Amino acid sequence: TTTVTLGKSVTLTDQNSSKLASFDRVVKNTANVDYKINGNQLIITPKTDSKETGELVFEKSVQAGTPIAYKKAGEQTVMAGAIDQTNRYTVKINVEKYGKLKIVKRDKESNTLVPNTIFTLDFGGVIANKEVKTGEDGSVTLDKIPHGTNVTIKEKSVPAPYVIDETPMKAVVKAGETIEVTSKNLRAKGQI
């Protein structure tokens, strides 16, 4: 069993000298992944339309249907049909297709965390636009965002005495990772 992350490949090495190249027929690819056999290594690369779980099963096609005869000197020859199920190996696959986005709000001068800031998020049409609010720790984390999603983050409101930063932030979500963006604001200043 292995876990692969969208946008990356995983290499499995045969530790038993099983001659992976001799397993030349794919019986199942229910995870819908790309694969390549290179010597004693199996390289698995997920695709955008890969399933989150599935199996990759290989068999030796050379022996399929081969008749088998049993013979003992001086005795009757006995024949069995053919090999109907050859040697196989199975790799169970879990595909990580989602990432996380963490937004952190800080004071620009003191670097202290700022709670209760509201952001609007534009996911480029992949997910409906959303409003989020930082918690007491000055951050908010969103999960289950599809790999490769471009997110535009804009401040909607900040607690007093901070001034809204009009500059939008951008992030690209990567599967299996938490992408962190930090917004820093100045306090409003008065005059005496």
C-alpha positions in Angstrom: 0.0 0.0 0.0 1.3 3.4 -0.9 0.1 7.0 -0.8 0.9 9.3 -3.8 0.4 13.0 -4.0 -1.0 14.8 -7.1 1.8 16.6 -8.8 4.4 14.2 -7.6 5.5 10.6 -8.3 6.4 7.8 -5.9 9.0 5.1 -6.6 8.6 1.6 -5.1 11.6 -0.7 -5.2 11.3 -4.5 -5.5 13.3 -5.9 -2.5 12.6 -9.5 -3.5 14.2 -9.6 -7.0 10.9 -10.6 -8.5 11.9 -9.3 -12.0 9.1 -6.7 -12.3 9.5 -6.4 -16.1 8.3 -10.0 -16.4 4.9 -8.8 -14.9 3.9 -7.3 -18.3 0.1 -7.3 -18.2 -2.0 -4.8 -16.2 -5.0 -6.6 -14.8 -6.4 -3.7 -12.9 -5.8 0.1 -12.6 -8.8 1.1 -10.6 -7.0 4.2 -9.2 -6.5 5.4 -12.8 -2.8 6.4 -12.3 0.2 6.5 -14.7 2.9 3.9 -14.1 6.3 2.9 -15.4 8.5 -0.1 -14.7 12.2 0.7 -14.7 14.4 -2.3 -13.7 13.4 -3.3 -10.2 11.4 -0.1 -9.6 7.7 0.8 -10.1 7.1 4.5 -10.6 3.5 5.7 -9.9 2.3 9.1 -11.0 -1.3 10.2 -10.2 -3.4 12.2 -12.7 -5.9 14.9 -12.2 -8.7 12.4 -12.8 -7.2 9.7 -10.6 -9.5 8.1 -8.0 -8.7 8.7 -4.3 -8.2 5.0 -3.8 -7.7 2.0 -6.0 -5.4 -0.9 -7.0 -2.7 -1.5 -9.6 -2.5 -5.2 -10.4 0.1 -6.8 -12.7 0.5 -10.4 -13.9 2.9 -12.5 -16.0 1.1 -13.0 -19.4 3.8 -15.3 -20.7 2.5 -18.3 -18.7 -1.3 -17.6 -19.2 -2.9 -20.6 -21.0 0.3 -22.7 -20.9 -0.7 -26.4 -20.9 0.9 -28.5 -18.1 1.7 -32.2 -18.5 2.7 -34.6 -15.7 4.7 -37.6 -16.8 6.4 -40.4 -14.8 8.7 -42.9 -16.5 6.8 -46.2 -17.1 3.5 -44.7 -16.1 0.5 -43.1 -17.9 1.0 -39.5 -18.9 -1.5 -37.2 -17.2 -2.3 -33.8 -18.6 -3.9 -30.9 -16.8 -5.5 -28.0 -18.7 -3.7 -24.7 -18.6 -2.6 -22.1 -16.1 -5.6 -19.9 -15.7 -4.2 -17.6 -13.1 -0.6 -16.6 -13.3 1.7 -14.9 -10.8 0.4 -11.4 -9.8 1.3 -8.6 -7.6 -1.0 -5.8 -6.3 -0.3 -2.3 -5.1 -3.0 -0.6 -3.2 -3.0 3.1 -3.8 -4.3 6.2 -2.0 -4.1 9.4 -4.0 -3.8 12.7 -2.0 -5.7 15.2 -4.2 -6.3 18.0 -1.7 -4.3 20.6 0.1 -4.9 23.2 2.9 -4.8 27.0 3.0 -3.9 28.8 6.2 -4.4 32.6 6.5 -2.5 34.4 9.3 -3.2 38.0 10.4 -0.4 40.0 12.1 0.3 43.5 13.3 2.8 45.0 10.9 4.9 46.7 13.6 4.8 44.4 16.5 4.2 41.1 14.6 1.5 40.1 17.2 -1.4 38.0 16.0 -4.7 39.8 15.2 -8.0 37.9 15.7 -11.4 38.6 14.1 -10.3 39.7 10.7 -12.7 38.8 7.8 -11.3 37.8 4.4 -13.2 37.0 1.2 -11.7 34.2 -0.9 -12.0 33.7 -4.7 -11.2 30.2 -5.8 -11.1 30.9 -9.5 -14.4 29.2 -10.1 -13.3 25.8 -8.7 -15.1 26.4 -5.4 -17.8 28.9 -4.6 -16.5 32.2 -3.2 -16.2 32.1 0.6 -15.9 34.4 3.6 -13.7 33.4 6.6 -12.8 35.0 9.9 -9.6 34.6 11.9 -9.9 33.0 15.3 -8.4 33.9 18.6 -5.0 32.7 17.4 -5.1 35.2 14.4 -5.5 32.4 11.8 -8.0 30.4 9.9 -7.3 27.1 8.0 -9.3 25.7 5.1 -8.9 22.1 4.0 -10.1 19.9 1.2 -9.1 22.4 -1.5 -8.3 20.7 -4.9 -4.7 20.6 -6.0 -3.7 23.5 -8.3 -6.5 25.8 -7.2 -5.5 29.5 -7.5 -6.9 31.5 -4.5 -7.2 35.3 -4.3 -7.6 36.6 -0.7 -8.9 40.0 0.1 -9.5 41.7 3.4 -13.1 42.6 4.0 -12.9 44.0 7.6 -10.3 44.4 10.3 -10.8 45.1 14.0 -10.1 48.7 15.2 -7.6 50.4 15.2 -6.2 48.6 12.1 -6.5 49.8 8.5 -7.7 47.5 5.8 -4.9 46.4 3.4 -6.4 46.8 -0.1 -3.7 44.6 -1.8 -5.0 41.1 -2.6 -2.9 38.1 -1.7 -2.6 35.1 -4.0 -1.8 31.4 -3.3 -1.7 28.2 -5.3 -2.8 25.1 -3.3 -0.7 22.0 -3.5 -2.0 18.5 -2.7 -0.7 17.1 0.6 0.6 20.5 1.8 -0.6 23.5 3.9 0.0 26.7 2.0 0.4 29.6 4.5 -0.2 33.3 3.6 0.3 36.1 6.1 -1.4 39.5 6.0 0.1 42.4 8.0 -1.7 45.6 8.8 -0.7 49.0 10.3 -2.6 50.6 13.1 -4.4 53.8 12.3 -2.4 56.8 13.6 -3.8 60.0 15.0 -2.3 63.4 15.5 -1.9 65.6 18.6 
